[in-house]
Structures are given as structure tokens and as C-alpha cells.
Amino acid sequence: MITARQLPEDAIRARAREGSAAIFPDVGGYGRSLFGADVDSPPDELDRARIVPPVFVPRRLEKMFDLAREPVYGDVGLSTVLGGFMAPSPVFLCAFGSTQVAGSGLGIAASEQAGRLGMPMVIGENVVPMHGYGRMGESVEDGLLGRIRAYADAVPDGLGGVVVQQSTEDADAEVWNLVYSDPSATKLLETGRLAFELKVGQGAKPGLGGMTVLSRTAAGEIAEQYTVDETFGTDTAMVLRSSSPGTFTGEILRQQIHLMRNNYPRARAWVKLHPGRDVGEAARVAWAAGADAVTVDGAEGGTGWAPSVFLDQVGLPLVECLRRVGKHDASLLVSGRIWEGARALKCLAMGASAVGLGRAALLAVDEDATDGLVRLVRCLELELRLLTSALGKYDLADLTSDDLWFPTRTEQDG
């Protein structure tokens, strides 16, 4: 038998055996697995960065004078304004996809727990085209409306907010129009806690449009609207459905935000960017056009179905996105393998206003549909307080890149 040294023999043989299906994750796990950066990947640059408390802590001295006692970690304030919403901590719930992994009650459970926490929640694109809106005989639990209701019923007055993403499929379904006029969203709208997010891209598949795996019957019904491909072979029951990634220039993005502002004046305007090389320029264009928040998915982020080469090799890592965007007064929200306080603090120190929980939130809700997400967020908040206090600071706005140390490549290898 032929062997190949220094080549991924198993991967090459899989491509020779399975054809184009081999460039995707196992289709058998579609809808039941969370795709994105490999959990077994080595630590990235953000993981390797160290949080470095100083010896001299003048901010602690200032806090001591204010309190008339020695400050402790419980004195660290976490509340923040996040994309125009008041939040108890710099954490929001990322968008989930429309597949089964976010269904079967998990999407509803996550919405209810996010509401109880008062944390802003983003509802992902493609929910309505795949599961319906949730009225006129459609399944409320799987639909977008069910998630909005679960959140709105649980969220405390004055906190949080719901953000509804739109992709090209959602635009065809007029999702924003449905939500903007729905009585279930009236309270959120009237209290300034409803936002619409224009999705330019996501970390799992920068530069690609939406991809889903459908049965042949379902695919036949939408074949005229989308690209349907026999990627997995003619002898399988499933086919690949792809949509356009959309076309953006600086001017197109500006006009899209202006349209959002004009057509939905009472809703806040968010923009989600994939980790492209010009992500800093795109963020600045969005803010200048009036976006309340820009969300950036690092290449580690996203639960989307995509070819493995995109998950492994396309897009900037989160730390580089943060460097290219830089620190601004505007609201910068980031996501990408966030699950604990250290990674969150590093993002905040590099200029992020808040961090998003995606796959971690789904895993927490899957573990305990009643309180799993609540406990996960409480752990992250405690770590944030402990770490910030260790830095001699008591306001998250005081965090800077000076609080971090990034080892050089030589030091990492050594």
C-alpha cells in the first residue's frame, strides 16, 4: 500500500473515497452538533496572553478613599450599556442557527434564561424561513415569535433587549416588518429594547452565504430560490442548500444602515461583521453611518455549517480583529470561543464593549434547561470581578491593553 509522509493521508483518502462530501463535517451530525473552531485546537494568541496585575495600584487607593475601607472584588462594577441596551454585565447571548441543535426547546430555554439574567439576546437569521414565525398555525416553539415571547416575559424592566438578525432569506420573508408590527414586541419597542442586526457575515464561514443541509423533498420546494447541490452524493437523502453571501461596499453598507434607521426609527441598528482583513474599516463605516453596535465574530466563532477548510483556515482570529478595529467610544461586541472570565477580560482590555456566548450558552442550556445558562454567566461574572480587582481596577472602562502580556513567538515556542 502507498503511504504519504508529511501529508494528511486519512484526509486525502477520504476525499478520494467520498468526493466533495469530504470537505464538510460529517453530514450525519448536521442539526445535532455545534460546528466552529475545533475544540481540540491548540490555544490561540488570546488564550496565551497573560493578565498581569501591577504592583502599584493607585485606582485601588482612590476606591479606598471613596468607600472608606479597603475595596474587594465585590466592589467591581459590571453593569454597562451594550449596543444601546442596559445590561448587568458585559455579556450578551449570541445568535443561534435555525437547525435542530437550537430547536427542541433549547432556543426557548436559552431565551427565557437570558431574559431572567437581563442580558441582551440576538436571534439568529434564517429562523423564519426554516421554522416559521410562530403564528397562524405555525409551531410557536420552533418559531422566532416563541423566543421573543419567552424572553420578554422573563426580562426585568429596564434591562436587556432583543436583537433580530436579517440575512438575504429573512429579507425575502420580511422578518423585520413582522417583528416591528407584532404586539408581542410592542413593550420591547416602546422601551427602546428592540434592535435589528444586519448580518454581513460570521466567523464560521467568512465570505460565504448561508449553508444548510436539507432533505431532497424540502430542497425541491426551494430549488428556484437557492443553490442546491448534490454535494453528498446521489445515493444520500440530504443535499446542500446555499444562499448568496450578499454584496457589500462601504457605500452599500452606509445606505443599508440609513434604510434601517429610516424604515424602523424606533429600533436600534446593529451590524455583524465576519473576520475579514478590512474589519476595522468596515466597523468605522458602520459606526459613522449610525450603527448602535458592531458585532465581530472571530474565526473561532460561529456554529455555522461550513466546509472544514473555512473552519480551520479562513478568517482572522479574534485577537487580530480586536487589533485592527482598535479602541473606540462606540459599542464593539465580539464573540469567538468565549466561555469564561479570563478570555472575556482580555477582549474588554483590547477594546471590546462586551462579549457574546454562543456554543457555550447552548451547551449550558443543554446541560440544564432551567438554570444552566444562568449559572454559566454567574461564573463568568465572578471571574471578571476577581480578575479586574486583581488589576487594581473597579470599572471595566479602566481596562487597557497594558493589563495584558503577549509572549513573543520565540517565547511561545520555548
Number of C-alpha atoms within 10 A of each C-alpha: 2 4 7 9 6 6 9 9 12 10 12 12 12 14 13 11 11 13 13 15 18 20 17 16 17 12 17 9 11 18 18 13 19 22 21 24 22 12 10 6 9 9 10 12 17 18 13 14 18 16 21 13 17 12 8 10 13 12 16 19 16 13 18 14 12 11 11 9 10 12 20 16 18 11 16 20 17 19 14 19 16 26 26 20 23 19 23 19 24 25 28 26 26 27 22 25 23 24 22 15 21 24 20 12 17 24 28 26 25 29 31 25 23 27 27 20 23 26 28 31 27 22 24 20 26 25 25 20 16 16 18 20 23 17 12 8 8 12 15 18 20 26 23 27 24 20 24 25 17 21 28 26 13 16 22 14 12 14 19 30 31 28 25 23 24 25 23 19 20 17 15 10 17 13 23 21 12 13 20 20 11 12 11 16 19 16 13 22 21 11 15 18 26 26 29 24 28 24 21 22 23 27 31 30 29 23 20 19 17 23 20 21 22 16 13 16 11 13 20 12 9 12 13 9 12 16 14 21 16 16 19 20 14 10 7 11 13 22 23 20 22 17 17 15 18 14 9 12 10 13 10 11 19 19 14 16 23 17 12 21 18 11 13 16 10 17 24 25 27 27 26 23 23 28 29 23 13 12 19 18 13 22 24 16 18 25 21 13 18 16 26 22 24 24 27 32 29 28 31 25 30 27 23 23 25 21 18 20 12 21 26 16 11 17 24 21 21 25 19 18 23 24 12 16 20 14 18 12 8 19 22 25 26 30 29 28 23 22 21 18 20 21 22 27 26 23 25 25 22 20 24 27 27 24 28 28 25 22 24 19 24 24 17 21 26 19 12 15 20 15 16 19 28 20 15 18 23 13 14 21 20 17 18 25 24 18 20 26 21 18 21 24 26 23 17 21 15 14 21 16 15 12 18 18 13 15 13 11 9 7 8 10 7 6
